[in-house]
Amino acid sequence: MDLALLRTFVTVHRAGSFTRAAALLGLSQPAVTSQIRTLERQLGRPLFLRQARGVTPTTIGDELAHKAAPHLDALVEITETGLDDESSLRTLHLAGPPEFTAERALPALTELTGEDGQGFALRASFGNAEEALEGLAAGHHDLAISTARPRGALLTASTLCDEEHVLVAAPNWADQLGSEDAVKNVPEVKRALAFENVPVVEVHESLPFVSRYWASVFDSRPAAPGTVVVPDLRAVLACAVAGAGLAVLPRYLCAAALERGDVVALHEPTVPPLRTYFLVVRTGTLAMPHIARAHEWLLRAAADWC
């Protein structure tokens, strides 16, 4: 069986589309279609069901992908690393959300970089869960950190850690609202009303962090729109410290600011909202030593994170 056909097949399987696979492979769509048809003729079975938007693998297609993909990835790894240059480092490609990856994952993984014979070069890219998982499935990344658990058997997810979210603001806002002790007997719904006139700092107009907190703790929706919207939680923290308004932040990100008194927790619910992170790989790629080592290292490090 022609390995080029298998490579095209695996790319289509990961991309879910002939068009996206063609772009990834640098081929024309008719060329990709022709290669898939050739492989289907050789196997005597259909590998994909054509739909209006993309393709869906058949049972045989899924089985072939799960068997072939890890071996193709290993061959690519061999060609990229080189057989003769023993001094060259393998490269680990990591994707994840910018703040968590920068503050947690990268500092941990840099301990494994270097030229000790077991180290690797490290490349990181930032994006949301959908982008990270799509890039991983397409072979652009070796590991992905995601807040969404992937479906299907092509990707394998391990729980990394839970992230606690905290409602914070600069001390002057806490003074205006009153202390937590003063309102500890107030029902949660009325507590939410007390925050309605406080400006909101968020990462998106949809208020994903504040809305999740309100739904979990107050069983309601936030009334105030975003006053300051910046696409990075570290910038959200900086704006909150400057007094721009309230924000919902991961505790790991604002712990130092809380300790210094730059911000204060406006509310301490009995059960704080949590968000789970997953460490995701393509099924079968943990057979590659550098990926397996990074995977194990991150899981161990995460025990002390959240």
N, C-alpha and C positions, 0 to 999 in steps of 0.2 A: 504494500500500500504506500502511495506517495505521501511523504511527510508534509509536503507543501499543501496537499489537499486537507490533511488533518489539521494543519495550522490554520487554514482558512476556516474549516469547520468549527474549531474551538473558538476562534475569534467571533464568528457569527453567533455561536451559542452564548458567549459572554455578552455580546453587544445587543442581542435580541433583534437585530436588524441587518439586512444585507447592506443597506446604505451606510450605516455607522461602521460596519465591519470593513467595508471598502475604504472608508476614510482612514481607519486605523492601519490598514495594510498597505495603503498607498496604491490601491488597485481601482479599476473601474467597477461599477456595480455589475455590468454584464459579465465581467471576468469572474467575480465572486459567485454569481449565480451559476455560471458554467461549471466552476470547480465543484460546487455543492451537488449539482446534477450528476457530474461524473462520479463523485464519491457514492451517491445514492445508487447509481447503476451498478457500481462495483459491489456494493453490499446487498443489493436487491431489496432494499427497504427505504421508505421515506424517512428522512431525518428531521424535517421541519414541516410544520403546518403553516402555510402562507396565510396571513391575515391582512386586514386593511392597513394596520399600523404594525409593521415588523413581522416577526415570525415567532412561533412557539415550538420548542423541540418536542418530538414524539418521544414515547417511552424508550425506543431504541436510540434516539438521539441523545437523550439524557444519559443513558447507560454508557454510550461511547464517550461522551464528554468527560464523565467522571473517571473513566478508565484512562483516557488518553491525555487529558489536560496536565496532570502532574508530571508525566514523563516529558511532554513537550516543554513545560516550564523548566525542567531540569536540563534539557538539551540547550535551551536558550541561555540558561545560567552558565553552562560550560563554555559556550561560544563567547559570551560577554566577558567572562573571567579570564579565559585563555588557558591553554594547557601547558605552555612552556614558561610563562612568567610567574614563578612561584611567589615573587615579592608583591604582586598586584593584590589589592584588597577587593574583596567582594563588596558590592554596594547594596545597602538596604534602603528601600524606598518606603517611606512612611507617610501616611495621610491621616488627617484628623482636624478637629476644630482648632482654630488658631490659639485660643487662650489655654485650653487644657493641654494641648500638644506642646506649646511653648513653656508652660509653667511646670508641667509634670513629666511628660513622656521624654522630651528631648534631653533635659538634664540627666535623667536616669540612663538613657541610651548612650550618651557621650562617654560614659565609663567603659563602654565596650568598643569604642573606636580606637584606632591606633594600629601599630604594626607589631603586635605581639604574636603573630601567627594565627590568632583566633579572632582578631578584631575585624571590623569592616568599615567601609566608608558609609556615610549617612547622608541621605537626601530626604528632605521633608517638603510636603505641600499642604496647604491649608484649604479647607472647604467644609461645607455642611455634610450631614450624614449621607444624603443622596449622592452627592458628588464623590465622596470618599469611596462609597461602596461600588459605584459605577466604575470608577477608575481602577479599583481593586479587581473587579470582575473582568475588566478589559485587559488586565495585565500591566497597567501602568504603575501599580504599587505592590509591595510585598505584604505590608501590614496596614490595616486601617483601624482607626479608633472611631467608633460611631455610637451615637445615642439611640440608634435604631437597630434592632436585631434583624439580620437579613433572613429572607425566606429561601427555601429551596436547599438543595444539597451541594450546590456549586461553591458556596461560601460557608465557612465554619466559624462560629462565634463563641467566645469564652467571656464570661462576666468579668469585667476588670475591676470596677468599684462603683459605689453609690456616692453621689454628690449632693450634699445638703444645701438648700437654698435659704438665704437670709434676707429679710426685709430691712434695709438700712437707709439712713440719711445722715446728713451733717447734724451735729449737736443742736444747732439753732432750731431746726425743725422739730427735734424731739422735745425741746423746751416749749415750743408752741403747742404741741399736741398733748403734753402731759406725760408723766412717767408711766412705765408699764405697771408699776405697783398701784398707781392711782386708778387704773382701769382694769385691774385683773378680774374683777367680778362682772365686768360688762360683757354681754353676749357678743359672740364673734361678729354677728351681722352689724351691730352698732359700732364695733371697732372698725370695720371696713368703712363705714360712713365717715368716721373721723378722718380718714385719709383722702377723702374725695377732693378736697381743695388743695392738696399738695401736688406740685408738679411731678411729672414722671420722667425718669431717664431710662431709655431702653435701647436695644440693638436694632429694633425694627418697628415700623409703624403699627404692626399687628400686636405689639406688646407681648411677645411670647413668654417671657419670664414672669412678668407681673400677672398676666392672665392665668398662667399655670398656678402661681401662688394663690391668687384670689379664689380660683376654683377649688383648690385643695384645702385651703385653710378657712376661707370665709363662705364657700359654696355660693359664690356670686361672681360677677364680672366687674372689673375696674371701671369706674365712671369717668375718671380723668383721662384725656388723650395724652400721647407722648409730647412732652414739651421739648426735650432734647433727645434726638435719635442719632446714635453713632454706632457703626457696625463692628464694635469690638468691646467686649466686657471690661477690658482694662481701661478703655476710654470712659465707659459708663461709671466705673469706680472713681476716676479722676473728676468727673463732673459732679458726682454725688459728694465727694470730699469738698469741692468748691461751693457746695450749697445749692446746686441746680434743682434738687428735688429728691424724691425717694427712688430707690432702685432695688431690684431683687437680684442678688449676686450669689455665686457659689461661695461657700464659707472659706474654702482654701484660698480664694482669690482676695477676699477682704479681711482675712483673719488678722493680718498685721495692722491694717488700718483700724480695725476694731480695738486691738490691743493698745494702739497709740491714742485712741480717742478721736481719730480723724472722722470717723463715722460711728454711729451707735445703732444697735438693733432696735427697731421700732416695735417689734413684736417677737415673742418667743413662744410659738405654739408647742403644745405638748408633743405632737407628732409633726416634725418639720417636713416640708416637701422634699422629696428626693428625686434625682434623675440618675439613671443607670447608664454607665459606659460599657461598651463591649469592645473586645479586641478581636478583630476579624482577619482571617486568612483565606486564601483559596484552598479548597479541600485538596489535601495531598502535598502542599508545599512545605509543610513542617518537616518533610524528609530532607529539606535543604538545611545544612547545619547553621548557617548564619541567621536564617529566619527563625529556626527553632530556638536558638540561643536568645535572640532578641525577644521572642514571644514569652519564653520562660522568665526572662529577666524583668520584663514589664509586669507580669502577673505577680511576681514576688515583691516588686517595688510598690505595687498598688495596695498591698496589705497595710502600708503605713500612710497612704494618701488621704483617704476620705473617712 
